[in-house]
């Protein structure tokens, strides 16, 4: 005999079954003792229990508390809290709007660094330098083997770029928020001399090569990136040198040559002039003067690392033609920066020219 | 803040059923009274900062009662039985026999052996005649959970009665 399940019996107890089903259950229960027992037990389980009433003192206690609450004076803080609680949605919305506004102001303030342009000078056939143009961050400078050039950043960092140099100005900007100037360069190939006239705590610059990360601390040094590794010769000051592969960092000493390869950093006590690649740089740069009036012709290639745009700068026979050619050679991106850079460039030009002329004259004597 | 007359009106409307709910949940008369009193004190405090809605006050009182009763049970972690003065047989002619009285007591024991949540659902369903939807709202759970817990409660009580040898039930 098939027995009736609990849910059907419960429905029977509650009178929720249809008339025919109700009769069938009744008939089954009369014949089946097990289902009769179940029905009885379920009836007792689900029967509403006796209802009790709480003692009257409970209401009396509640009303006492109510009257005490009325008598207690609410402080200003309580009133303020109640007001906030009543209008909490409005306050929450206002808080979100204000927070979003502050965040927007902060974001717009922080994400506005000013680009600092570099000034590129090209050497002509007679060894004189002619200012080519301003170069902004994100540009690659490629010097042909037979040419050489000079790059000046912030009227302070002077790069002497020998033939065969391939370098990218990764970053060159001033952060208003932090009050710092940051310069990052990637030297991929070739030999250069870097000289910093002053050391400022607000100015940070780094040169990366395939083997090393070089962080000068106000100094003069030479770098040569070749297939064998990166070579650095320290003339004065200090440099923090990090091997990219091993992450080992050392502080350099004056008058030493450091060679960074995949596995290690080696240092040698060596005379500056016993290194041919340094001699090559010095030979080209020591007997030259910077002027806008010198004649000659040379070409230097710069290209945008993102857009692959290429610009070739040609030094010309006279200043008028030079200026026209340079204007046409500038790509649209450079033009945008030209106005901003003009003032800085003029200042840099005069100071830089004076310093370089003095040094050249002294050495020549 | 809530008006005095409104407070008394709410008390007259809901105090009895909330008291019985607390009583069957805790099994102790004095505890049920304390919980009931605290429920209405909470209502007074709540009314200082919020507008009392007559449609939701019942749900508020039940939720408060449920939480307070659970707190009481946590503090008094023991198995207990309803007070001796209960006379369940008086409302049922069948239960006038000694056997039925014993069975009734075993049902109460089985109910008290349920976990607090299941017990609360079972009492709300049986004694307060709430629908599954209403129970779900009061206890902030799903209707599916209410249905499942009710089935569990029923099975548990039936097995308990079978183990006690009352009937040869399923």
Interface residues (C-beta under 8 A of the other chain):
Chain A: X3 X5 X6 X10 X33 X34 X37 X38 X40 X41 X42 X44 X45 X46 X47 X48 X49 X50 X51 X52 X53 X54 X55 X58 X59 X61 X62 X63 X65 X66 X69 X70 X81 X82 X85 X86
Chain B: X1 X4 X7 X8 X11 X15 X16 X17 X19 X20 X23 X24 X29 X32 X33 X36 X37 X40 X41 X44 X45 X48 X49 X50 X51 X86 X87 X88 X90 X91 X92 X94 X95 X100 X103 X104 X107 X126 X127 X129 X151 X154 X155 X157 X158 X161 X166 X167 X168 X169 X170
